Amino acid sequence: MARQLFFYALNVSWAFFRSASVNGSVPKYAMMRGFNSLIRSLAMSLQDIQIANNQRKRLLNAIDDEKILQQDEDVLVLNVAAYLDYKALSGEAPVEEIVGDIELDYGAEYIIFN
């Protein structure tokens, strides 16, 4: 059932994107971002956080284990379960120190830093 719902939403979103981009009523980049958000939310639980470029560099320097933090094109993907294990073993919390006041959702599977 979940798989059928996922593919139904994928087809509806793609059809809407194509029709909107043909008649020009919605910019393509806005539709694609909404399409990607829909796919992410159906596939797994994610938290999306906007960060500055210097914070991105600091995160990459602070965590060098690719099981915890991966760079995918222009985003960083934090595996929450692996990060919580890292915090428990090391006693360090580099992500919290770098992102500051932003509240992290530890219930999510991944945190995406844009």
WOHUSUL-V470172 format. One record per residue. N is the residue number from 1. SS is DSSP state (alpha for helix, beta for strand, coil for the rest). PHI is phi in radians with two decimals (none if undefined). PSI is psi in degrees with one decimal (NA if undefined). Layout:
[[N SS PHI PSI] [N SS PHI PSI]]
This chain:
[[1 coil none -46.4] [2 alpha -1.09 -38.6] [3 alpha -1.16 -41.2] [4 alpha -1.11 -40.9] [5 alpha -1.10 -41.9] [6 alpha -1.04 -49.1] [7 alpha -1.22 -32.2] [8 alpha -1.11 -47.2] [9 alpha -1.10 -38.2] [10 alpha -1.08 -46.2] [11 alpha -1.15 -43.0] [12 alpha -1.11 -44.8] [13 alpha -1.11 -43.2] [14 alpha -1.14 -41.2] [15 alpha -1.11 -41.7] [16 alpha -1.14 -42.4] [17 alpha -1.05 -45.6] [18 alpha -1.14 -43.9] [19 alpha -1.18 -38.3] [20 alpha -1.20 -36.9] [21 alpha -1.32 -25.3] [22 alpha -1.28 -46.8] [23 alpha -1.53 -4.5] [24 coil 1.34 13.4] [25 coil -1.30 -25.2] [26 coil -2.31 131.3] [27 coil -1.03 143.2] [28 alpha -1.04 -41.9] [29 alpha -1.12 -35.0] [30 alpha -1.19 -42.0] [31 alpha -1.17 -40.6] [32 alpha -1.14 -39.0] [33 alpha -1.12 -42.3] [34 alpha -1.14 -38.3] [35 alpha -1.10 -45.2] [36 alpha -1.13 -39.0] [37 alpha -1.10 -41.0] [38 alpha -1.09 -46.1] [39 alpha -1.08 -43.9] [40 alpha -1.07 -44.3] [41 alpha -1.19 -31.7] [42 alpha -1.36 -31.8] [43 alpha -1.38 -41.0] [44 coil -2.86 169.5] [45 coil -1.56 126.5] [46 beta -2.30 153.5] [47 beta -2.07 130.3] [48 beta -1.87 121.2] [49 beta -2.20 132.4] [50 coil -1.54 129.3] [51 coil -2.31 161.7] [52 coil -1.40 162.1] [53 alpha -1.08 -38.0] [54 alpha -1.18 -32.4] [55 alpha -1.19 -38.0] [56 alpha -1.05 -45.7] [57 alpha -1.12 -40.5] [58 alpha -1.14 -38.5] [59 alpha -1.11 -43.8] [60 alpha -1.10 -36.2] [61 alpha -1.29 -33.8] [62 alpha -1.32 -34.8] [63 coil -2.15 110.2] [64 coil -1.80 0.6] [65 coil -1.48 118.4] [66 coil -1.25 -13.8] [67 coil -1.28 -22.7] [68 coil -1.69 -49.6] [69 beta -2.31 123.7] [70 beta -2.12 145.8] [71 beta -1.76 125.0] [72 beta -2.20 103.9] [73 coil 0.98 -114.6] [74 coil -1.80 15.2] [75 beta -2.16 156.7] [76 beta -1.90 138.2] [77 beta -2.06 118.0] [78 beta -1.77 121.5] [79 beta -1.39 110.6] [80 alpha -1.11 -44.5] [81 alpha -1.08 -44.5] [82 alpha -1.15 -37.5] [83 alpha -1.17 -40.7] [84 alpha -1.12 -38.3] [85 alpha -1.09 -43.5] [86 alpha -1.04 -44.7] [87 alpha -1.09 -41.6] [88 alpha -1.15 -39.7] [89 alpha -1.35 -38.7] [90 alpha -1.63 -24.2] [91 coil 1.36 4.4] [92 coil -1.74 155.5] [93 coil -2.41 67.6] [94 alpha -1.14 -33.3] [95 alpha -1.14 -46.2] [96 alpha -1.08 -39.8] [97 alpha -1.14 -37.7] [98 alpha -1.40 -42.8] [99 alpha -1.43 -14.7] [100 coil 1.31 -123.8] [101 coil -1.38 -3.2] [102 coil -1.23 128.0] [103 coil -1.42 124.9] [104 coil -1.56 139.5] [105 coil -1.66 99.5] [106 coil -1.32 -7.3] [107 coil -1.43 -15.0] [108 coil -1.33 155.6] [109 coil -1.33 -38.8] [110 beta -2.41 148.8] [111 beta -1.98 126.8] [112 beta -1.81 122.5] [113 beta -1.80 115.1] [114 coil -1.73 NA]]
